[in-house]
Amino acid sequence: MNRHHVVILTALDLEYQAIRELLVEPDVHRHRHGTRFEVGALRDGRCTLALAHVGTGNQSAAVLAERAIAEFSPAALLFVGVAGALHSHINLGDVVVATRVYAYHGGTSEDGGLKSRPRSWETSHAADQVARHIARTGAWTDGGPAPTVHFGAIAAGEVVLNSRTSGHARWINQNYNDAFAVEMEGAGVAQAGHLNGALPVVVIRGISDRADGTKEVTDRALWQQRAVANAAAFAAALAEEIAAEDRDGNWAGTPAKARGAEMGRQPVTYNIARDNAQVGVQVGVVHGDVRNGPDGRPSTDLAAALARFREMLHSAQADGRLDGDDCEAAKAELAVADEAMRSAEPESASKVKVALKKLRGLVSDVAELATELAAIIALTKGTS
C-alpha cells in the first residue's frame, strides 16, 4: 500500500457497485459532514482506493471531489461511469478516457443568438501517458476480447442527452464537435482537481448508449452494466499503475504536500533508518517536527505492518488527530493482535482479525490510519 490513496468517484449506484466489487473488505470512512467513503485495497493488495457516490451533475461532483481531495490527499482522482457516444465509430461497451473535458453549457445570450463561451480542462500529461500505456498493452483485461479504448474530449453538461436533433445536440455538434462522449459530472471533478495543485484527474467512461433516442433500448439490453464493468476494470488497472509509480508521493511531478494541503500545519522532517542502521537528524533549517523511525515503505509482513501502525498511532496522538482515550483503546487492541499473532493456538488467526476489526472502529476518523489498517486487514485475508 502506498501512503497516498487513489480516489474514485461515481454518479450512479451501479457504477459504485462495479468498483466496490473490486475491493477487499472495504472499510467505511465517515467524513465529519456525513459523506461516506469506503476505503479498501484492490484484490491484489497493491493499491488503496477511497470510493464515494456523488450523485449526478457537475455541481455535486465538484463539491464532493473537493471534499475527497481534502480528506485523503490522493495521488490522483478518477471518475468512473457510463456515457453516451457522440460518434459512430465508438461502439457500445467501448471505454472513453478523457483527454479534455468541456463544460458545454457556458455561453452568453445576445440578440444575435446564444454564443458559446467554451471552458475546458486538459488531463495531466502524466496521467494520460499511464492510461495510454495500459490501453496499449491490454493488461487491464481478463484475457478475453478487449473493448476498444478511445482517448478524446468529453462534453459534460447538466442534462441527459438522448437525441441527435435536439437543441442541446445541435449545440454540442456546433461548438464541441471533437467530443467523443457526453455525460454530466466530468467538468466538476476536473475543476476540483485544477484548483487543488493541478491534481491529476482522469474521467473514464464506458459507452452505454449513443445519445440518439435509443437509450431506453440499450438500458433494457443491460448495456449500462456491461459498459461500467469495462470502465471499472480499466480504472482499477490505472489506479494500480499510479500507485506503483507513487512510492515517493511525487509520481506526477507534484509534491505530495501540495495535494490536499493541511493549511496551517508545519511540515514534518523524517529521518529514515533501514535494516540495522541508525540515523540522527540530518537536515538544514527545520520548520516543524523532526521524527526518526524505521523505513516507512510498505511491507507484506504482518508483524512489520503492525509495528509501523503502532508508530503511526503515536504520531496521530502527538499531533492531535486521535484523542488520548481512543489511542489507548487502539493500542490495547493492537497488543491483543500482537499476542494472538505470536500464539500457536488454532484460533489465533481469528483473534487477530477480531482485534483489527475493533481497532478499525477506533481509528476510522483518521484517514491515514484507516488506510493503513485496511492494508493490514488485507494481509490477514487467507490466513486461517
C-alpha positions in Angstrom: 0.0 0.0 0.0 1.2 3.5 -0.8 0.8 6.4 1.6 -1.5 8.2 -0.8 -4.9 7.0 -1.9 -6.4 7.0 -5.3 -9.9 8.3 -5.0 -12.6 7.0 -7.3 -16.0 8.8 -7.6 -19.1 7.6 -9.3 -22.5 9.1 -10.0 -24.8 6.1 -10.2 -25.3 3.2 -7.8 -24.5 0.6 -10.4 -21.2 2.4 -11.1 -20.4 2.5 -7.4 -21.1 -1.2 -7.1 -18.9 -2.1 -10.0 -15.9 -0.5 -8.3 -16.8 -1.8 -4.8 -16.8 -5.4 -6.1 -13.1 -5.0 -6.9 -12.2 -4.1 -3.2 -11.2 -6.5 -0.5 -13.2 -5.9 2.7 -13.7 -2.2 2.3 -14.0 -0.1 5.5 -16.5 2.7 5.9 -14.8 6.1 6.4 -17.2 8.8 7.6 -16.5 12.4 6.8 -17.4 14.8 9.6 -20.1 16.3 7.4 -21.7 13.0 6.6 -20.2 11.9 3.4 -19.4 8.1 3.4 -16.4 6.8 1.7 -15.4 3.1 1.5 -11.7 2.5 1.7 -10.1 -0.7 0.7 -7.3 -2.5 -1.2 -7.8 -3.8 -4.6 -7.8 -7.6 -4.8 -4.0 -8.0 -5.2 -3.5 -5.6 -2.3 -1.1 -3.2 -4.0 -3.4 -0.1 -4.2 -5.7 1.6 -1.8 -8.9 3.1 -3.1 -11.2 5.6 -1.5 -14.6 5.3 -3.1 -17.6 7.6 -2.9 -21.0 8.1 -4.6 -21.6 11.8 -5.5 -24.9 11.7 -7.4 -25.5 13.2 -10.9 -24.4 16.7 -12.1 -21.3 18.7 -12.2 -22.0 20.8 -9.1 -22.4 17.9 -6.6 -19.4 16.1 -8.3 -17.2 19.2 -7.8 -18.2 19.7 -4.1 -17.6 16.1 -3.2 -14.4 15.8 -5.3 -13.1 18.8 -3.3 -14.1 17.0 0.0 -12.4 13.8 -1.1 -9.2 15.6 -2.1 -9.0 17.5 1.3 -9.8 14.3 3.2 -7.4 11.9 1.5 -4.7 13.9 -0.2 -4.8 11.4 -3.1 -2.2 10.7 -5.7 -5.0 11.0 -8.3 -8.7 11.3 -8.6 -10.6 9.1 -11.1 -14.3 9.5 -12.1 -15.8 6.3 -13.4 -19.2 5.8 -15.1 -21.2 5.5 -18.2 -21.7 8.0 -21.1 -23.4 8.4 -24.4 -21.3 8.1 -27.6 -21.3 11.1 -30.0 -19.5 9.5 -33.0 -20.5 6.4 -34.9 -17.1 4.7 -34.7 -17.4 4.4 -30.9 -19.2 1.2 -30.1 -21.4 0.2 -27.1 -19.1 -1.2 -24.4 -16.1 0.8 -25.5 -14.2 2.9 -23.0 -13.5 6.6 -23.4 -10.7 8.2 -21.4 -11.0 12.0 -21.4 -8.0 13.9 -22.7 -10.1 17.1 -22.3 -13.3 17.9 -20.5 -15.7 20.6 -21.8 -18.2 22.3 -19.7 -20.6 22.8 -22.6 -23.3 24.8 -21.0 -21.2 28.0 -20.8 -22.4 30.8 -23.1 -23.9 34.3 -23.4 -27.4 35.1 -24.7 -27.4 38.0 -27.2 -29.8 39.5 -29.8 -27.9 37.5 -32.4 -28.5 34.2 -30.5 -26.6 32.1 -28.0 -22.8 32.5 -28.2 -20.6 29.8 -26.8 -18.1 30.6 -24.0 -16.0 27.4 -24.0 -14.3 26.2 -20.9 -12.2 23.1 -20.7 -9.7 21.2 -18.6 -6.9 19.1 -20.0 -6.0 15.7 -18.5 -2.5 15.8 -17.0 0.3 14.6 -19.2 1.5 12.0 -16.6 -2.0 10.5 -16.2 -2.6 10.5 -19.9 0.7 8.7 -20.5 -0.1 6.0 -17.9 -3.6 5.5 -19.3 -2.3 5.1 -22.9 0.3 2.6 -21.8 -2.4 0.5 -20.1 -4.6 0.6 -23.1 -1.7 -0.2 -25.4 -0.6 -3.3 -23.5 -4.1 -4.6 -22.9 -3.1 -5.7 -19.4 -6.3 -4.4 -18.0 -8.5 -7.1 -19.5 -9.0 -10.7 -18.2 -7.7 -12.2 -21.4 -10.9 -12.2 -23.5 -11.6 -9.8 -26.4 -10.8 -6.3 -25.2 -13.2 -3.4 -25.7 -11.6 -0.5 -27.6 -10.2 2.3 -25.5 -10.6 5.7 -27.1 -8.7 8.8 -26.0 -10.5 12.1 -26.7 -12.6 15.0 -25.4 -15.7 14.6 -23.4 -18.6 17.1 -23.1 -20.1 17.5 -19.6 -23.4 19.3 -19.0 -26.4 19.3 -16.7 -28.9 17.3 -18.8 -29.2 13.7 -20.0 -28.7 13.9 -23.8 -30.8 11.3 -25.7 -31.3 12.9 -29.1 -29.2 13.8 -32.2 -31.6 16.6 -33.3 -32.4 18.5 -30.1 -31.2 22.0 -29.3 -28.5 20.5 -26.9 -27.4 18.0 -29.5 -27.0 20.8 -32.2 -25.2 23.0 -29.7 -22.6 20.3 -28.9 -22.2 19.4 -32.5 -21.7 23.0 -33.5 -19.3 24.0 -30.7 -17.7 20.8 -29.4 -17.6 18.6 -32.4 -14.4 16.8 -31.3 -16.1 15.4 -28.2 -16.3 11.6 -28.2 -18.9 11.2 -25.5 -21.4 13.2 -23.4 -22.0 13.0 -19.6 -22.9 15.1 -16.6 -20.0 15.2 -14.0 -16.6 15.4 -15.6 -16.4 19.2 -15.7 -17.0 19.4 -11.9 -14.3 16.9 -10.9 -11.9 18.4 -13.5 -12.2 21.8 -12.0 -11.8 20.5 -8.4 -8.5 18.9 -9.5 -7.4 22.0 -11.2 -8.0 24.1 -8.1 -6.0 21.6 -5.9 -2.5 21.9 -7.1 -3.3 20.5 -10.5 -4.1 17.1 -9.0 -4.3 14.6 -11.8 -7.9 13.8 -12.7 -9.0 11.1 -15.1 -12.5 10.7 -16.4 -13.2 7.2 -17.5 -16.5 6.4 -19.2 -18.0 3.2 -20.6 -20.3 3.7 -23.5 -23.8 2.5 -22.7 -25.8 4.4 -25.3 -25.5 6.5 -28.5 -27.2 9.7 -27.2 -29.6 9.3 -30.2 -33.0 8.5 -28.7 -32.3 4.8 -28.2 -31.2 5.0 -24.6 -34.2 3.0 -23.2 -33.5 0.2 -25.6 -29.8 0.0 -24.7 -30.6 0.2 -21.0 -33.0 -2.7 -21.3 -30.3 -4.6 -23.0 -28.1 -4.1 -19.9 -25.5 -2.0 -21.7 -25.1 0.2 -18.7 -23.9 -2.8 -16.6 -21.6 -4.0 -19.4 -20.1 -0.6 -20.1 -19.4 0.3 -16.5 -17.8 -3.1 -15.9 -15.3 -2.3 -18.7 -14.7 1.2 -17.3 -14.2 -0.1 -13.8 -11.7 -2.7 -15.0 -9.7 0.0 -16.8 -9.9 2.3 -13.8 -8.6 -0.4 -11.4 -5.6 -1.1 -13.7 -4.9 2.7 -13.9 -5.1 3.0 -10.1 -2.7 0.1 -9.7 -0.2 1.7 -12.1 -0.4 5.1 -10.4 0.1 3.5 -7.0 3.2 1.6 -8.3 4.7 4.9 -9.5 3.8 6.9 -6.4 6.2 5.4 -4.0 7.7 8.8 -3.1 4.4 10.7 -3.4 5.7 12.6 -6.5 4.7 10.4 -9.4 3.1 13.2 -11.4 5.7 15.9 -10.6 3.5 17.5 -7.9 4.9 17.1 -4.4 2.5 15.3 -2.0 2.5 18.3 0.4 0.9 20.4 -2.3 -2.0 18.0 -2.7 -4.9 18.1 -0.3 -2.9 20.5 1.8 -3.5 20.7 5.5 -3.3 24.5 5.8 -1.5 25.9 8.8 0.4 22.7 9.7 4.2 22.8 9.7 5.9 20.1 7.7 7.5 17.1 9.4 11.0 16.1 8.6 11.5 12.3 8.6 14.9 10.6 9.1 14.7 7.0 7.9 16.8 4.1 9.2 16.8 0.9 7.2 17.9 -2.6 8.3 20.3 -2.2 11.3 21.3 1.4 10.5 20.9 4.3 12.9 20.4 7.8 11.9 20.4 11.2 13.6 19.0 14.5 12.4 20.5 15.3 9.0 18.8 18.5 7.9 19.5 22.1 7.3 16.8 24.5 8.7 13.8 22.6 10.0 10.3 24.1 10.4 8.0 21.8 12.4 8.6 18.4 13.8 11.5 16.0 13.3 10.7 12.3 13.5 13.2 9.4 13.5 12.0 6.0 12.7 12.2 2.9 10.6 11.8 2.7 6.8 8.3 3.8 6.0 7.9 1.7 2.9 5.0 -0.8 2.8 5.7 -4.3 3.9 3.9 -7.5 3.2 5.0 -8.9 6.6 2.1 -8.7 9.1 4.4 -8.2 12.2 6.2 -5.3 10.4 2.9 -3.8 9.4 1.6 -3.8 12.9 4.9 -2.3 14.2 4.6 0.5 11.6 0.9 1.0 12.6 1.9 1.4 16.3 4.3 4.2 15.3 1.5 5.9 13.3 -0.8 5.7 16.3 1.9 7.6 18.4 2.2 10.2 15.7 -1.6 10.7 15.4 -1.9 11.1 19.2 1.0 13.5 19.3 -0.4 15.9 16.6 -3.9 15.8 18.0 -5.6 13.8 15.2 -6.5 11.0 17.6 -7.6 11.7 21.2 -6.0 10.0 24.1 -8.8 7.6 25.1 -9.2 6.3 21.5 -5.5 6.0 21.2 -5.1 4.0 24.4 -8.0 1.7 23.4 -6.4 1.3 19.9 -3.1 0.3 21.5 -4.9 -2.3 23.6 -6.4 -3.9 20.6 -3.1 -3.8 18.8 -1.5 -5.6 21.8 -4.2 -8.3 21.5 -3.4 -8.7 17.8 0.3 -8.9 18.5 -0.1 -11.5 21.2 -2.5 -13.6 19.1 -0.2 -13.5 16.1 2.7 -15.0 18.2 0.4 -17.7 19.6 0.3 -21.2 18.2 -3.3 -21.7 19.1 -5.7 -22.8 16.3 -7.9 -19.8 16.9 -5.1 -17.2 16.9 -5.7 -16.0 13.3 -9.4 -15.4 14.2 -8.3 -13.4 17.3 -6.1 -11.2 15.2 -8.9 -10.4 12.7 -11.3 -9.6 15.5 -8.8 -7.3 17.2 -8.1 -5.5 13.9 -11.8 -5.0 13.2 -12.3 -3.5 16.7 -9.3 -1.3 16.0 -10.8 -0.2 12.7 -13.8 1.4 14.6 -11.4 3.3 16.8 -9.4 5.0 14.1 -11.9 5.3 11.3 -12.0 9.1 11.6 -8.3 9.5 10.8 -7.8 8.8 7.1 -4.2 7.9 7.2 -4.7 5.3 9.9 -7.9 3.9 8.3 -6.0 3.4 5.1 -3.0 1.7 6.7 -5.3 -0.6 8.7 -7.2 -1.5 5.5 -3.9 -2.8 4.1 -3.2 -4.7 7.3 -6.6 -6.4 7.2 -6.0 -7.3 3.6 -2.7 -9.0 4.7 -4.7 -11.2 7.1 -7.0 -12.4 4.3 -6.3 -16.0 3.5 -4.9 -16.8 7.0 -6.7 -19.4 9.0 
